Amino acid sequence: MTVLIFAGLTLLFAPIFAPITWWLATRELRRIEVGIAAPEHITELKIFRIVGIVMTVLMIGSLLAVALMFALFFVGAAIAGGTLHA
């Protein structure tokens, strides 16, 4: 199961794999609904899809927080340096 590998990578090493985990689990669940794939791992796939969703949201939130910190740092440095007047 490729989804299992990406879910493990998402949880242990890099949340960058979270959207891939989400996509792979959703794709496999659709294949089960249509009848192409066997429904033997449906519970795990649902869990992996939720893990992918949660980790994707956390990753996006973290990136936005880092961008905000950089923006505030540069604005603060510009004000302290005298290039911007408050």
C-alpha positions, 0 to 999 in steps of 0.5 A: 500500500503506497498510502501507508508509506506516505502516511508514515512519511507524513507523520514521522518526517515531512508534512510535505507528503500530507497532500499526497497521502490525502489524495492517494487515500481518497483515490483508493476509497473511490476505487473501493466505492466503484468496486475496482479495489477490495474493501479490506483496508477501508478503515486504514484508508479513512484514517490515512485520509484524515491524517492527510487532511489534518497535516495539510491544514497544519502545514499551511497554517505553519507556512502562513505563520512563518510568512507573517513572522518574516513580514513583521520582522522586516517591517519592524526592522524598517521602522527601527532603521528609520526608513519607515515613519510610524 
